[in-house]
Amino acid sequence: MKPSTNRMLNRIKCIYMFIRDNGIVTTQELVEEFGITPRTIQRDLNVLAYNDLVKSPSRGKWTTTQRKVKMSS
């Protein structure tokens, strides 16, 4: 796996865990927490949403779904 792909997957995993641990979070909170652009956060959230791991109960807010996830290191 390319280093850039591995970095992206690690970032997405961290974003998922942050949302899971904090309940409902805003896109802006994620931008501030991870220090990346809103566009990059949105792309990562789209990956998580496509895989039914997060959902947006209202515009700009995110929470995890009930889908079970097996975490690996």
N, C-alpha and C positions, 0 to 999 in steps of 0.2 A: 504494500500500500504506500502511496506517495505521502511524504511528510505533510503536505498541505491538506490532504484528505484526512489523515489521522488527526491533525490539529482541528479541522472542522468538526469531526465526529466527537472529539473530546469537548469542544466548546458547546455543541448541542447537548451533550450529556450533562454538562455543568448547568446549562440553562434549564433543562428539565428538572434537575435536582433542586435548583434554586426556587423554581415555581412550586414544586412539590412541598418543599420545606416552609414556604412562606404563604401558601394559600393563593389568594388572588393578587396578582402583581400587574403593574402597568408596563407598557412597552418602554416608557421613559425610565422606570426603575431598572429595567434590564439594561438599557443603554448605559445608565450611570454605574451599575454594578460591574458590568463587563468591559466598559470602556471601549465599546465598538459602535459603529454608526447605526442609526435607526434602520437603515436599509438592510444591513447585515443581520441585525436582530430579527427583522421581519422575514428574511429568507429562512433563517433557522427556525423560527416559529412556524413557518409554512411547512417545513419538513416534519416537525413534531405534530402539527395538526393533520397533515396528510396521513401520518401513521397512527392517528387517533390517540395520541398521547396527551395533547393539550386541546383546550377549546377556549373560545372567546365568548364569555357570557354577555359582554357588552363591549362596544367599540373601545379598543385600546387596552382592554383588560384581559388577563389570561389566567387560567387555572388548569390543573391536570384533570384528566378523565379517570374513570374507574378501571380502565384497562390495566391489567397486571403487567409489570415490567420486571424482567430478570436483569439485574445490573452485574456487569463484569468490570474488572479493573483495567 
